[in-house]
């Protein structure tokens, strides 16, 4: 069982998201489909995916370092 998530990348991922559509952000860092969840957390971790929707369609910057204080969005935490 892991206490801290794995850093998937030290940069955010810019993705086009549609308003009102559910998305699942990877919180463990183990997903092969970063920054989205593929269920990899189910293999021996206590992590859960984060379900979210956006109010406006467009490009959003999602965290991949897993240190953000505003999940699923990048807040620049990868810089420290």
CORMO-V382533 format. One line per field, one symbol per residue. phi: phi as a letter, one per 30 degrees, with the letter a starting at -180 (. if undefined). psi: psi as a letter, one per 30 degrees, with the letter a starting at -180 (. if undefined). A space follows every 50 residues. Layout:
phi: ???
psi: ???
This chain:
phi: .cccddddacbdcdbdcceicdbbddccicddceccdbidddcjbcdbdc dabcdbdkdbccdbdicecbecddcieddc
psi: kkeklkjelgllkkkkkkkfkkljkkffgfkfhkglkggfffiglglllj kllkfkkakkjkkffgfkghkgkkggfff.
